């Protein structure tokens, strides 16, 4: 009996993630996944059961990486607000390097699947909530240090940052003049330093 073909599951998942990120869940065909992963359909489904399970694993991989990057950026900064600024600087670099307008896989998934699959929506929404909580925590620290107006509502500011991130990611699908990203980010960050009257 022939041994099943061996492959690196992590590499396959990485390739599948990028394919879903590029074309979305519904528009990604089995042929697309076969071509992206260099696996035959039998091997692909033998490892991941079906397209839906492969997508959920891909979404989990993307979410974990995004969360780690945000956590590392905020925690390694010299000050809370510097962490926020560094995060947006990195986001700007990502947007400028995105030549096909992939946006954000979590946001894309919510927009595409929110009314179709409760598990997918819950997974994407849950990770976005965790990310927002990261911003709540860092903005609270900044407020305690006096870097943010003491009257500012931190939950509202964190929601504003998240909405700005989503907007910037969706904006990338239009592939605007790259200078527009930095202009938007400058205005977003300015809000953090604006006293509340």
C-alpha positions as CSV (number, residue, x, y, z in Angstrom):
1,X,0.0,0.0,0.0
2,X,1.4,3.4,-1.0
3,X,2.2,5.9,1.8
4,X,0.1,9.0,1.7
5,X,1.9,12.1,0.5
6,X,3.6,14.1,3.2
7,X,3.4,17.9,3.4
8,X,3.9,20.7,5.9
9,X,0.4,21.5,7.3
10,X,1.5,25.0,8.3
11,X,2.8,25.8,4.8
12,X,-0.4,24.6,3.3
13,X,-2.5,26.6,5.7
14,X,-0.5,29.7,5.1
15,X,-1.1,29.3,1.3
16,X,-4.8,28.7,1.8
17,X,-5.1,31.7,4.1
18,X,-3.6,34.0,1.4
19,X,-5.9,32.6,-1.2
20,X,-9.0,33.2,0.9
21,X,-7.6,36.6,1.9
22,X,-7.2,37.5,-1.8
23,X,-10.5,36.2,-3.2
24,X,-12.9,35.7,-0.2
25,X,-14.6,32.6,1.0
26,X,-17.4,32.1,-1.5
27,X,-15.3,33.0,-4.6
28,X,-12.4,30.7,-3.6
29,X,-12.9,27.4,-5.5
30,X,-11.4,24.0,-4.8
31,X,-9.3,24.5,-7.9
32,X,-8.0,27.8,-6.5
33,X,-7.1,26.0,-3.2
34,X,-5.5,23.1,-5.1
35,X,-3.4,25.5,-7.1
36,X,-2.5,27.6,-4.1
37,X,-1.4,24.7,-1.9
38,X,0.0,22.3,-4.5
39,X,-2.1,19.6,-3.0
40,X,-4.6,17.3,-4.7
41,X,-8.3,17.6,-3.5
42,X,-8.1,14.3,-1.7
43,X,-5.0,15.3,0.3
44,X,-6.5,18.8,1.0
45,X,-9.7,17.5,2.3
46,X,-8.0,14.6,4.1
47,X,-6.1,17.1,6.1
48,X,-8.8,19.8,6.6
49,X,-12.1,17.9,6.0
50,X,-13.7,20.5,3.8
51,X,-13.5,24.0,2.4
52,X,-15.3,25.5,5.4
53,X,-13.0,23.9,8.0
54,X,-10.0,25.0,5.9
55,X,-11.3,28.5,5.9
56,X,-11.9,28.5,9.7
57,X,-8.3,27.3,10.3
58,X,-7.1,30.0,7.9
59,X,-9.1,32.6,9.7
60,X,-7.8,31.4,13.1
61,X,-4.2,31.6,11.8
62,X,-4.7,35.1,10.5
63,X,-6.4,36.3,13.7
64,X,-3.7,34.8,16.0
65,X,-0.9,36.5,13.9
66,X,-2.8,39.8,14.0
67,X,-3.4,39.6,17.7
68,X,0.3,38.8,18.4
69,X,1.5,41.6,16.2
70,X,-0.7,44.2,17.9
71,X,0.1,42.8,21.4
72,X,3.9,42.9,20.7
73,X,3.7,46.4,19.2
74,X,1.7,47.9,22.1
75,X,3.6,46.2,24.9
76,X,7.1,46.9,23.5
77,X,6.6,50.6,23.1
78,X,8.2,53.1,25.4
79,X,4.8,54.6,26.2
80,X,1.2,53.7,25.6
81,X,0.5,56.3,23.0
82,X,3.8,55.5,21.2
83,X,2.5,52.0,20.9
84,X,-0.6,53.2,19.2
85,X,1.3,55.4,16.9
86,X,3.7,52.6,16.0
87,X,0.8,50.3,15.3
88,X,-0.7,52.8,12.9
89,X,2.7,53.4,11.3
90,X,3.0,49.6,10.7
91,X,-0.6,49.6,9.4
92,X,0.3,52.4,6.9
93,X,3.2,50.4,5.7
94,X,1.0,47.4,5.1
95,X,-1.6,49.4,3.2
96,X,1.1,51.0,1.0
97,X,2.5,47.6,0.2
98,X,-0.8,46.1,-0.6
99,X,-1.0,46.2,-4.4
100,X,-4.2,44.3,-4.8
101,X,-6.3,45.7,-2.0
102,X,-6.8,42.6,0.2
103,X,-8.1,44.6,3.1
104,X,-8.3,42.6,6.4
105,X,-9.4,39.0,6.4
106,X,-11.3,39.4,9.7
107,X,-13.2,42.4,8.4
108,X,-13.7,40.8,5.0
109,X,-15.2,37.7,6.6
110,X,-17.6,39.7,8.7
111,X,-18.8,41.7,5.7
112,X,-19.1,38.6,3.5
113,X,-20.4,36.0,6.0
114,X,-22.1,37.7,8.9
115,X,-25.6,36.6,7.8
116,X,-24.6,33.2,6.5
117,X,-22.5,31.4,9.1
118,X,-22.8,32.0,12.9
119,X,-19.5,30.3,13.7
120,X,-17.5,32.2,11.2
121,X,-19.1,35.5,12.4
122,X,-18.4,34.6,16.0
123,X,-14.8,33.8,15.3
124,X,-14.1,37.0,13.4
125,X,-16.1,39.1,15.8
126,X,-14.5,37.6,18.9
127,X,-11.0,38.3,17.7
128,X,-11.9,41.9,16.8
129,X,-13.4,42.3,20.3
130,X,-10.1,41.1,21.8
131,X,-8.1,43.5,19.7
132,X,-10.4,46.4,20.7
133,X,-9.9,45.4,24.4
134,X,-6.1,45.7,23.8
135,X,-6.7,49.3,22.7
136,X,-8.9,50.0,25.7
137,X,-6.2,48.8,28.1
138,X,-3.4,50.9,26.4
139,X,-5.6,54.0,26.2
140,X,-6.5,53.6,29.9
141,X,-2.7,53.5,30.7
142,X,-2.2,56.6,28.6
143,X,-5.0,58.4,30.4
144,X,-3.6,57.5,33.8
145,X,-0.2,59.0,32.7
146,X,-2.0,62.2,31.7
147,X,-1.3,61.7,28.0
148,X,-5.0,61.6,27.2
149,X,-7.6,64.0,28.5
150,X,-9.0,62.7,31.8
151,X,-12.5,63.4,30.7
152,X,-12.1,61.2,27.5
153,X,-14.3,58.1,27.3
154,X,-11.8,55.4,26.7
155,X,-14.3,52.8,25.4
156,X,-15.4,55.3,22.8
157,X,-11.9,56.1,21.8
158,X,-11.0,52.5,21.4
159,X,-14.1,51.9,19.2
160,X,-13.1,54.9,17.2
161,X,-9.6,53.4,16.6
162,X,-11.1,50.1,15.6
163,X,-13.6,51.7,13.2
164,X,-10.7,53.7,11.7
165,X,-8.7,50.6,11.2
166,X,-11.6,48.9,9.4
167,X,-12.2,51.9,7.3
168,X,-8.6,52.1,6.2
169,X,-8.6,48.4,5.4
170,X,-11.7,48.8,3.3
171,X,-10.2,51.9,1.7
172,X,-7.3,49.8,0.5
173,X,-9.6,47.9,-1.8
174,X,-9.9,51.1,-3.8
175,X,-6.1,51.4,-4.0
176,X,-6.1,55.1,-3.5
177,X,-3.1,57.5,-3.7
178,X,-0.8,56.1,-1.0
179,X,-0.5,59.5,0.6
180,X,-4.1,59.3,1.6
181,X,-3.4,56.6,4.1
182,X,-1.0,58.7,6.1
183,X,-3.3,61.7,5.9
184,X,-6.2,59.7,7.4
185,X,-3.9,58.2,10.1
186,X,-2.7,61.6,11.1
187,X,-6.2,62.8,11.7
188,X,-7.1,59.6,13.6
189,X,-4.1,60.1,15.9
190,X,-4.8,63.8,16.4
191,X,-8.1,62.8,18.1
192,X,-6.1,61.2,20.9
193,X,-4.4,64.4,21.7
194,X,-7.4,66.7,21.4
195,X,-8.7,67.9,24.8
196,X,-12.3,67.2,25.5
197,X,-14.3,70.4,26.3
